[in-house]
């Protein structure tokens, strides 16, 4: 094999600039090959075998852990709008609530909460207030005259909270369905909820 010759002119020029057929520097080649190996390893570790979580997944886990820690601190004060809203940010809680919704609520509210016999849970209108505690109260106590069952005794406190967390994720998604009923959430005075609590739940 003949020895590689450097500084060989390739035989053409542009604006007086001649191109040489020089070998790439070793440091440049090392960076290129190392980058290829790193990219392959990264793909296998993070995407193919998922040995390590991606940064966004790690962030989501940390946010869930922070929300659960905050909920633990808030639990002594009882159920509040803030604690229920916080539950709606925890994927596992929302998923449990979705399963409960699919089991108990779709008959009246349909699969996306768009309403059938019961009202549309995805618009901005609420019959008895749309705050998280309003929704919690209606799921727990029901509204007999509207045909809304009281689920508190059957589901228990924890599962009611899971269900409410899921319903909160439906708010303002505006799925086409049953016509709006009641008033917008802002129109209902927060310190004077109507008797029987919200029919949305």
Secondary structure, DSSP 4 states (H G I P E B T S, - for coil): -PPPPPS-EEEEEETTEEEE-PPPPHHHHHHHHHHHHHHHHHIIIIIIS--S--HHHHHHHHHHHHHHHHHHHHGGG---HHHHHHHTT-HHHHHHHHHHHHHHTHHHH-TTS--SSSPPSSSSEESS--SHHHHHHHHHH-BGGGTB---HHHHHHHHHHHHHHHHHHHTT---S-SPP-SEEGGGS-TTSPPTT--S--
